[in-house]
């Protein structure tokens, strides 16, 4: 490549990086405008997703004093060590970093998500030396994928996982296109370790750096064959260490949830009933879970649907099928050309391996989801793989995979799939719970500010940290559906979700010092009879001190 063409390529890559980096900046603002609001008036407390409360307040507590002074959990459960809720505190890493640098407020999660994904896409463009054709494909997909900007405008960890998956894809592509140096392999391994500690089903992604390492050894013919065992031993060690670390964090730094987060009944079926019963139960559970996914997909197209998980499962399965079909086609074509003595397809091998590993990771996820996870929340996790597939599609199907020889006419596949994605969300992108954002006027903001100021004056943080003396019960049930006002709880306090019936039946044994209830509900009358001290409140909630 001469100097002029090299300079032209750098200019093209820079332009593509700018375009990709601007997509996460532009789409959320357009999303708000189309939704009938504006980015400036977004109001996280009134969001329909109550998980965001826990993520936001835990991040706030960490930034305030290192970890929450009260216990996060469910039905007054708490972690063995420190005071985090049922999810790994590592999931808060991106927001903590942003908060340390720029401060933490109600709009901070959105800005943090946008910046993280934007930087990841810029990194991807430069590291892969992307061209304009591939950039166009990625842009079309991201524009068509409605949950992409929606999750950027949330306090849910998925955008952080989007960014990490994009970085992982860039590193692996770099390893294929350029020499896989020790430094590059080390970064890939560290990236997968972090991702697996956050989401354990991503453990299969360890296979790609293993392949790149062994492929390096294979190229150096003078190196002894015995060294092939070194990458296998190192990778096995890292997988074991990461798994042990994940289990350690889960067992010690997370609180018990209201139900099992991971179902292990299919494992117990082998232990208690033997192999025949175990396999019968195993395949029976896969069948019933697949049927549940099928029903969710059907429900997603009904008029009364509440969740979008069915749409995500459908898109995930379509992406998996397209990738698998493409890989089979390439392998058959590769074998056919080899039989005819044609050359030029050897450079396809690394791309086929990468595509195969990514497909295996998708299959491993869906099996884990069917066997071990709750199906409905699992739909959200498919988006990580969908975003990963979007940035990888152009490299699997376009350019590099054809190695500029014996071109295969598959260039239309990404455009067709992007078009189908757009049609899907144009038809069913109107599910209020999933896609409707919350906005606030000055009156609502002032209301929350006054409540926060009152609570800050009247709640005194105990020096016994962490403890239930610094914990507020988030009462959850038929008469207590509001959670927005808990955003006004002062920083560092823990929030523990307790079901309404448990509060009624176990009132005398409640350990938490504070409780929130709906004004005028039966529970508030009991609190007043028991001598609970009213601290502050508004039209949605009243906060009491129990003892």
C-alpha positions as CSV (number, residue, x, y, z in Angstrom):
1,X,0.0,0.0,0.0
2,X,1.5,3.3,-1.1
3,X,1.6,6.5,1.0
4,X,-1.4,8.1,-0.8
5,X,-3.7,5.1,-0.4
6,X,-2.6,4.7,3.2
7,X,-3.5,8.3,3.9
8,X,-6.8,7.9,2.1
9,X,-7.6,4.9,4.2
10,X,-6.9,6.7,7.4
11,X,-9.1,9.6,6.4
12,X,-11.9,7.1,5.6
13,X,-11.5,5.3,8.9
14,X,-11.5,8.6,10.8
15,X,-14.7,9.7,9.1
16,X,-16.3,6.4,9.8
17,X,-15.2,6.6,13.5
18,X,-16.9,10.0,13.8
19,X,-20.1,8.8,12.2
20,X,-20.3,5.7,14.5
21,X,-19.4,7.8,17.5
22,X,-22.2,10.2,16.8
23,X,-24.9,7.5,16.5
24,X,-25.3,7.0,20.3
25,X,-25.3,10.8,20.7
26,X,-27.9,11.5,18.1
27,X,-30.4,8.5,18.5
28,X,-31.3,9.2,22.2
29,X,-32.2,12.8,21.4
30,X,-34.3,11.8,18.4
31,X,-35.9,9.1,20.5
32,X,-37.0,11.7,23.0
33,X,-38.4,14.0,20.3
34,X,-40.4,11.2,18.7
35,X,-41.6,10.2,22.1
36,X,-43.0,13.7,22.6
37,X,-40.5,15.0,25.1
38,X,-36.9,16.2,25.3
39,X,-33.7,14.9,26.7
40,X,-33.5,17.9,29.1
41,X,-36.8,17.0,30.8
42,X,-36.1,13.2,31.2
43,X,-37.0,12.2,34.8
44,X,-35.5,8.9,36.0
45,X,-37.6,8.6,39.2
46,X,-40.9,8.3,37.2
47,X,-39.5,5.5,34.9
48,X,-41.6,2.4,34.6
49,X,-38.6,0.1,35.4
50,X,-38.2,-0.1,39.2
51,X,-34.9,-2.0,38.9
52,X,-33.3,1.3,38.0
53,X,-34.0,2.6,41.6
54,X,-31.6,0.0,43.1
55,X,-28.9,0.6,40.5
56,X,-29.0,4.3,40.8
57,X,-29.1,4.5,44.6
58,X,-26.4,1.9,45.1
59,X,-24.1,3.9,42.7
60,X,-24.9,7.1,44.6
61,X,-24.0,5.3,47.9
62,X,-20.7,4.0,46.6
63,X,-19.8,7.5,45.4
64,X,-20.8,9.0,48.7
65,X,-18.9,6.7,51.1
66,X,-17.5,3.6,49.3
67,X,-20.5,1.3,49.9
68,X,-24.1,1.7,51.2
69,X,-24.4,2.4,54.9
70,X,-27.7,0.4,54.9
71,X,-28.7,-2.9,53.5
72,X,-30.0,-3.3,49.9
73,X,-31.9,-6.5,49.4
74,X,-35.4,-8.1,49.4
75,X,-37.6,-9.0,52.3
76,X,-34.8,-7.7,54.6
77,X,-32.2,-10.0,53.1
78,X,-28.7,-8.7,52.9
79,X,-25.2,-9.7,51.6
80,X,-22.8,-11.5,53.9
81,X,-20.2,-8.9,53.1
82,X,-20.9,-5.2,52.7
83,X,-24.5,-4.2,51.7
84,X,-25.2,-4.6,48.0
85,X,-28.4,-6.0,46.4
86,X,-28.9,-9.2,44.4
87,X,-26.7,-8.1,41.4
88,X,-22.9,-8.1,41.2
89,X,-21.5,-4.6,42.2
90,X,-19.2,-4.9,39.2
91,X,-22.2,-4.0,37.1
92,X,-22.0,-0.5,38.6
93,X,-18.4,0.0,37.4
94,X,-19.1,2.3,34.4
95,X,-21.4,4.6,36.5
96,X,-19.0,4.7,39.4
97,X,-16.2,5.8,37.0
98,X,-18.4,8.4,35.4
99,X,-19.6,9.6,38.8
100,X,-16.0,10.0,40.2
101,X,-15.1,12.1,37.2
102,X,-18.2,14.2,36.6
103,X,-20.5,13.8,39.6
104,X,-23.8,11.9,40.0
105,X,-27.3,13.2,39.3
106,X,-30.6,11.9,37.9
107,X,-29.5,12.4,34.3
108,X,-26.0,11.0,34.8
109,X,-26.8,7.4,34.0
110,X,-28.0,8.4,30.5
111,X,-25.0,10.5,29.7
112,X,-22.7,7.8,31.1
113,X,-24.3,5.2,28.9
114,X,-24.2,7.4,25.8
115,X,-20.5,8.3,26.3
116,X,-19.5,4.7,27.0
117,X,-21.1,3.2,23.9
118,X,-20.0,6.2,21.8
119,X,-16.3,5.7,22.9
120,X,-16.6,1.9,22.3
121,X,-17.8,2.5,18.7
122,X,-15.0,5.0,18.0
123,X,-12.5,2.5,19.4
124,X,-14.1,-0.2,17.2
125,X,-13.8,1.9,14.1
126,X,-10.1,2.8,14.6
127,X,-9.1,-0.7,15.9
128,X,-10.7,-2.5,13.0
129,X,-9.9,0.1,10.4
130,X,-13.5,0.0,9.2
131,X,-14.6,1.2,5.8
132,X,-17.6,3.1,4.8
133,X,-19.6,0.1,3.5
134,X,-19.4,-1.7,6.9
135,X,-20.1,1.6,8.7
136,X,-23.3,2.1,6.7
137,X,-24.5,-1.4,7.6
138,X,-23.8,-0.9,11.4
139,X,-25.5,2.5,11.3
140,X,-28.6,1.0,9.6
141,X,-28.9,-1.7,12.2
142,X,-28.5,0.6,15.2
143,X,-31.1,3.0,13.8
144,X,-33.5,0.1,13.2
145,X,-32.9,-1.4,16.7
146,X,-35.3,0.6,18.8
147,X,-34.2,-0.8,22.2
148,X,-30.7,0.5,21.5
149,X,-31.4,4.2,22.2
150,X,-34.1,3.2,24.8
151,X,-31.6,1.3,26.9
152,X,-29.1,4.2,26.6
153,X,-31.7,6.3,28.3
154,X,-32.0,4.0,31.3
155,X,-30.2,3.1,34.5
156,X,-29.9,-0.6,33.5
157,X,-26.5,-2.3,33.0
158,X,-27.2,-3.4,29.4
159,X,-25.4,-0.3,27.7
160,X,-22.3,-1.1,29.7
161,X,-22.4,-4.7,28.3
162,X,-23.0,-3.3,24.8
163,X,-19.8,-1.2,25.1
164,X,-17.8,-4.2,26.4
165,X,-19.1,-6.5,23.7
166,X,-18.2,-3.9,21.0
167,X,-14.7,-3.5,22.5
168,X,-14.3,-7.3,22.6
169,X,-15.4,-7.6,19.0
170,X,-12.9,-4.9,18.0
171,X,-10.0,-6.6,19.8
172,X,-10.7,-10.0,18.2
173,X,-11.0,-8.5,14.7
174,X,-7.7,-6.8,15.3
175,X,-6.2,-10.1,16.3
176,X,-7.4,-11.7,13.0
177,X,-6.4,-8.8,10.7
178,X,-3.1,-8.0,12.4
179,X,-0.6,-10.0,14.5
180,X,-2.0,-11.2,17.8
181,X,0.6,-9.8,20.2
182,X,0.9,-10.8,23.8
183,X,-0.4,-7.4,24.8
184,X,-3.5,-7.7,22.6
185,X,-4.2,-11.2,23.8
186,X,-3.8,-10.1,27.5
187,X,-6.4,-7.3,26.9
188,X,-8.8,-9.7,25.3
189,X,-8.5,-12.1,28.2
190,X,-9.0,-9.3,30.7
191,X,-12.1,-8.0,28.8
192,X,-13.7,-11.5,28.8
193,X,-12.8,-12.0,32.5
194,X,-14.7,-8.8,33.4
195,X,-17.6,-9.6,31.1
196,X,-18.0,-13.1,32.6
197,X,-17.9,-11.7,36.2
198,X,-20.8,-9.5,35.2
199,X,-22.7,-12.0,33.0
200,X,-21.5,-15.6,33.5
201,X,-23.1,-16.9,30.2
202,X,-20.4,-14.9,28.3
203,X,-17.7,-17.4,29.5
204,X,-17.7,-19.1,26.0
205,X,-16.0,-15.9,24.6
206,X,-12.7,-17.2,26.2
207,X,-12.5,-19.5,23.1
208,X,-11.5,-16.7,20.7
209,X,-8.3,-15.5,22.4
210,X,-7.4,-19.2,22.9
211,X,-7.8,-19.7,19.1
212,X,-5.8,-16.6,18.3
213,X,-3.0,-17.7,20.6
214,X,-2.8,-21.3,19.2
215,X,-2.9,-19.9,15.7
216,X,0.1,-17.7,16.4
217,X,2.0,-20.8,17.6
218,X,1.0,-22.7,14.5
219,X,2.4,-19.9,12.2
220,X,5.8,-20.1,13.9
221,X,6.8,-23.5,12.6
222,X,10.1,-23.6,14.6
223,X,8.2,-23.6,17.9
224,X,7.8,-26.9,19.5
225,X,4.3,-28.5,19.3
226,X,4.3,-29.1,23.0
227,X,3.7,-25.3,23.4
228,X,0.2,-25.8,22.0
229,X,-0.7,-26.9,25.5
230,X,0.3,-23.6,27.1
231,X,-2.6,-21.6,25.7
232,X,-5.0,-24.4,26.7
233,X,-3.6,-24.5,30.3
234,X,-3.6,-20.7,30.7
235,X,-7.1,-20.3,29.3
236,X,-8.4,-23.2,31.5
237,X,-6.8,-21.5,34.5
238,X,-8.4,-18.1,33.7
239,X,-11.9,-19.7,33.1
240,X,-11.6,-21.5,36.5
241,X,-10.3,-18.4,38.3
242,X,-13.1,-16.2,36.8
243,X,-15.8,-18.8,37.7
244,X,-14.5,-19.0,41.2
245,X,-14.4,-15.2,41.5
246,X,-18.0,-14.9,40.1
247,X,-19.2,-17.5,42.6
248,X,-17.4,-15.8,45.5
249,X,-18.9,-12.4,44.6
250,X,-22.4,-14.0,44.2
251,X,-22.2,-15.8,47.5
252,X,-20.7,-13.0,49.6
253,X,-21.5,-9.6,48.1
254,X,-25.0,-10.0,46.9
255,X,-28.3,-10.3,48.8
256,X,-30.8,-13.1,48.4
257,X,-33.5,-12.3,45.9
258,X,-37.3,-12.8,46.3
259,X,-36.9,-16.0,44.3
260,X,-34.1,-18.1,42.8
261,X,-31.9,-16.1,40.4
262,X,-30.5,-19.4,39.0
263,X,-32.6,-22.5,38.7
264,X,-30.5,-25.7,39.4
265,X,-33.4,-28.1,39.6
266,X,-32.2,-29.8,36.3
267,X,-28.8,-30.5,38.0
268,X,-30.5,-31.9,41.1
269,X,-32.6,-34.2,38.8
270,X,-29.3,-36.0,37.8
271,X,-28.1,-36.2,41.4
272,X,-31.4,-37.4,42.9
273,X,-32.9,-39.4,40.1
274,X,-30.0,-40.8,38.1
275,X,-29.1,-40.3,34.4
276,X,-32.3,-41.5,32.8
277,X,-34.5,-39.3,35.0
278,X,-32.0,-36.5,34.7
279,X,-32.0,-36.4,30.9
280,X,-35.8,-36.8,30.8
281,X,-36.1,-33.8,33.1
282,X,-33.4,-31.9,31.2
283,X,-35.1,-32.2,27.8
284,X,-38.5,-31.7,29.3
285,X,-37.4,-28.4,30.9
286,X,-35.9,-27.2,27.6
287,X,-39.2,-28.1,25.8
288,X,-41.4,-26.3,28.3
289,X,-39.0,-23.2,28.4
290,X,-39.0,-23.1,24.6
291,X,-42.7,-23.3,24.6
292,X,-42.8,-20.4,27.0
293,X,-40.5,-18.3,24.7
294,X,-42.8,-19.2,21.8
295,X,-45.8,-18.0,23.7
296,X,-43.9,-14.7,24.5
297,X,-43.2,-14.2,20.8
298,X,-46.8,-14.7,19.9
299,X,-47.9,-12.5,22.8
300,X,-45.5,-9.7,21.6
301,X,-47.6,-9.4,18.5
302,X,-50.9,-9.2,20.3
303,X,-52.7,-5.9,21.0
304,X,-52.5,-6.3,24.8
305,X,-48.9,-7.2,25.3
306,X,-47.0,-5.6,28.2
307,X,-43.5,-6.8,27.7
308,X,-41.2,-6.7,24.6
309,X,-39.1,-9.8,25.6
310,X,-40.8,-11.8,22.9
311,X,-39.6,-9.4,20.2
312,X,-36.0,-9.7,21.5
313,X,-36.1,-13.5,21.6
314,X,-37.4,-13.5,18.0
315,X,-34.7,-11.2,16.8
316,X,-32.0,-13.1,18.7
317,X,-33.2,-16.4,17.1
318,X,-33.2,-14.9,13.6
319,X,-29.7,-13.4,14.1
320,X,-28.4,-16.8,15.3
321,X,-30.1,-18.7,12.4
322,X,-28.7,-16.2,9.8
323,X,-25.1,-16.4,11.3
324,X,-25.3,-20.2,11.5
325,X,-26.7,-20.5,7.9
326,X,-24.0,-18.2,6.6
327,X,-21.2,-20.1,8.3
328,X,-22.5,-23.5,6.9
329,X,-22.7,-21.9,3.5
330,X,-19.1,-20.7,3.7
331,X,-17.8,-24.0,4.9
332,X,-19.5,-25.9,2.1
333,X,-18.2,-23.4,-0.4
334,X,-14.7,-23.6,1.1
335,X,-14.7,-27.5,1.0
336,X,-16.0,-27.4,-2.6
337,X,-13.3,-25.0,-3.8
338,X,-10.6,-27.0,-2.0
339,X,-11.8,-30.2,-3.8
340,X,-11.5,-28.3,-7.1
341,X,-7.9,-27.2,-6.3
342,X,-8.9,-23.5,-6.0
343,X,-6.9,-21.3,-3.5
344,X,-7.7,-18.1,-1.9
345,X,-9.9,-19.3,0.9
346,X,-7.3,-20.1,3.5
347,X,-7.7,-16.6,5.0
348,X,-11.3,-17.4,5.7
349,X,-10.4,-19.8,8.5
350,X,-9.9,-17.3,11.3
351,X,-13.2,-15.6,10.4
352,X,-15.0,-18.9,10.3
353,X,-13.6,-19.8,13.7
354,X,-14.7,-16.4,15.1
355,X,-18.2,-16.7,13.6
356,X,-18.4,-20.3,15.0
357,X,-17.4,-19.2,18.5
358,X,-19.8,-16.4,18.5
359,X,-22.6,-18.7,17.4
360,X,-21.7,-21.2,20.1
361,X,-21.8,-18.4,22.7
362,X,-25.3,-17.4,21.5
363,X,-26.5,-21.1,21.7
364,X,-24.8,-21.5,25.1
365,X,-26.7,-18.4,26.3
366,X,-30.1,-19.5,25.1
367,X,-29.6,-23.0,26.7
368,X,-28.5,-21.3,30.0
369,X,-31.5,-19.0,29.7
370,X,-33.9,-21.9,29.1
371,X,-32.5,-24.0,31.9
372,X,-31.3,-21.6,34.6
373,X,-32.8,-18.1,34.2
374,X,-36.2,-16.5,34.5
375,X,-37.4,-16.4,30.9
376,X,-38.9,-12.9,30.9
377,X,-35.9,-10.9,32.2
378,X,-33.7,-13.1,30.0
379,X,-35.2,-11.4,26.9
380,X,-33.3,-8.2,27.9
381,X,-30.0,-10.1,27.9
382,X,-30.4,-11.1,24.3
383,X,-29.7,-7.5,23.3
384,X,-26.0,-7.9,24.3
385,X,-25.6,-10.6,21.6
386,X,-27.7,-8.7,19.1
387,X,-25.6,-5.6,19.4
388,X,-22.4,-7.8,19.1
389,X,-23.8,-9.5,16.0
390,X,-24.6,-6.1,14.5
391,X,-21.0,-4.9,14.6
392,X,-19.7,-8.3,13.5
393,X,-22.1,-8.9,10.6
394,X,-20.2,-6.7,8.2
395,X,-16.9,-8.5,8.9
396,X,-18.4,-12.0,8.7
397,X,-20.4,-11.4,5.5
398,X,-18.6,-8.5,3.8
399,X,-15.0,-7.8,2.7
400,X,-12.6,-9.7,4.9
401,X,-14.5,-13.0,4.8
402,X,-14.3,-13.1,1.1
403,X,-10.6,-12.3,1.2
404,X,-11.0,-10.3,-2.0
405,X,-11.0,-13.5,-4.0
406,X,-13.9,-15.7,-5.3
407,X,-16.4,-13.1,-4.1
408,X,-19.6,-14.7,-2.7
409,X,-22.8,-12.9,-3.4
410,X,-24.0,-12.4,0.1
411,X,-23.8,-8.6,0.4
412,X,-27.5,-8.1,0.6
413,X,-28.0,-10.2,3.8
414,X,-27.2,-7.4,6.3
415,X,-29.4,-4.9,4.5
416,X,-32.3,-7.3,4.4
417,X,-31.9,-8.2,8.0
418,X,-31.6,-4.5,9.0
419,X,-34.8,-3.8,7.0
420,X,-36.7,-6.6,8.8
421,X,-35.4,-5.3,12.2
422,X,-36.8,-1.8,11.3
423,X,-40.2,-3.2,10.2
424,X,-40.4,-5.3,13.4
425,X,-40.0,-2.3,15.7
426,X,-42.1,0.0,13.5
427,X,-44.9,-2.6,13.9
428,X,-44.4,-3.4,17.6
429,X,-42.3,-0.6,18.9
430,X,-45.3,1.0,20.8
431,X,-45.3,-1.1,24.0
432,X,-45.6,1.6,26.7
433,X,-43.9,-0.3,29.5
434,X,-40.8,-1.0,27.4
435,X,-40.4,2.1,25.2
436,X,-42.2,5.0,26.9
437,X,-39.9,7.4,28.6
438,X,-40.8,9.6,31.6
439,X,-40.5,13.4,31.7
440,X,-41.1,15.9,34.5
441,X,-42.1,19.5,34.7
442,X,-40.8,22.1,37.2
443,X,-43.6,21.3,39.7
444,X,-42.7,17.6,39.9
445,X,-39.0,18.3,40.2
446,X,-39.7,20.8,43.0
447,X,-41.9,18.2,44.8
448,X,-39.1,15.7,44.8
449,X,-36.5,18.3,45.9
450,X,-38.6,19.3,48.9
451,X,-39.1,15.7,50.0
452,X,-35.3,15.1,49.7
453,X,-34.5,18.2,51.7
454,X,-37.0,17.2,54.5
455,X,-35.7,13.7,54.7
456,X,-32.1,14.9,54.7
457,X,-32.9,17.1,57.8
458,X,-34.8,14.4,59.7
459,X,-32.9,11.1,58.9
460,X,-29.7,10.7,61.0
461,X,-27.1,8.2,59.6
462,X,-26.0,5.7,62.3
463,X,-22.3,5.2,62.8
464,X,-22.9,1.4,62.8
465,X,-22.2,0.8,59.1
466,X,-23.7,-1.2,57.4
467,X,-26.8,-1.8,59.4
468,X,-30.5,-1.9,59.4
469,X,-30.5,1.4,61.3
470,X,-29.6,3.0,57.9
471,X,-32.1,1.0,55.9
472,X,-35.5,2.1,54.5
473,X,-38.2,-0.5,53.7
474,X,-39.6,-0.1,50.2
475,X,-43.1,-1.5,50.8
476,X,-44.3,-3.3,47.7
477,X,-47.8,-4.6,47.1
478,X,-51.4,-3.9,46.2
479,X,-51.7,-0.7,48.2
480,X,-48.1,0.4,47.8
481,X,-47.1,0.6,44.1
482,X,-45.1,3.9,44.2
483,X,-41.3,3.7,44.1
484,X,-40.4,7.0,42.5
485,X,-40.1,8.9,45.8
486,X,-37.4,6.5,47.1
487,X,-35.0,8.4,44.9
488,X,-35.4,11.2,47.4
489,X,-33.9,9.0,50.2
490,X,-30.5,10.6,51.2
491,X,-27.3,9.1,49.8
492,X,-25.8,6.1,51.6
493,X,-29.0,4.8,53.0
494,X,-30.0,1.2,52.0
495,X,-33.3,0.4,50.4
496,X,-34.8,-3.0,51.1
497,X,-37.9,-4.1,49.1
498,X,-40.3,-5.9,51.4
499,X,-43.6,-7.4,50.2
500,X,-46.7,-5.8,51.8
501,X,-48.0,-9.1,53.3
502,X,-44.6,-9.7,55.0
503,X,-44.8,-6.3,56.6
504,X,-48.3,-7.0,57.9
505,X,-47.5,-10.5,59.2
506,X,-44.0,-9.8,60.5
507,X,-44.4,-6.2,61.7
508,X,-42.9,-6.7,65.2
509,X,-39.8,-8.4,63.8
510,X,-38.9,-5.8,61.1
511,X,-35.2,-4.8,61.5
512,X,-35.1,-1.7,59.3
513,X,-35.4,1.7,61.1
514,X,-37.4,3.4,58.3
515,X,-40.4,2.5,56.1
516,X,-42.2,4.1,53.2
517,X,-46.0,3.6,52.7
518,X,-48.7,5.0,50.5
519,X,-50.7,7.9,52.2
520,X,-54.0,6.7,53.7
521,X,-53.4,2.9,53.2
522,X,-54.2,0.3,55.9
523,X,-50.5,-0.1,56.7
524,X,-50.1,3.6,57.5
525,X,-53.0,3.3,60.0
526,X,-51.1,0.4,61.7
527,X,-47.9,2.4,61.8
528,X,-49.7,5.3,63.5
529,X,-51.3,2.9,66.1
530,X,-47.9,1.4,66.8
531,X,-46.3,4.8,67.4
532,X,-44.2,5.1,64.3
533,X,-42.8,8.7,63.9
534,X,-43.8,10.5,60.7
535,X,-40.8,12.1,59.0
536,X,-41.8,13.5,55.6
537,X,-44.0,12.8,52.7
538,X,-45.9,13.9,49.6
539,X,-49.0,12.9,47.6
540,X,-47.4,9.5,46.7
541,X,-45.6,8.4,49.8
542,X,-45.0,9.0,53.5
543,X,-41.8,8.0,55.3
544,X,-41.9,6.8,58.9
545,X,-39.3,6.0,61.5
546,X,-40.2,2.6,63.1
547,X,-37.8,2.7,66.1
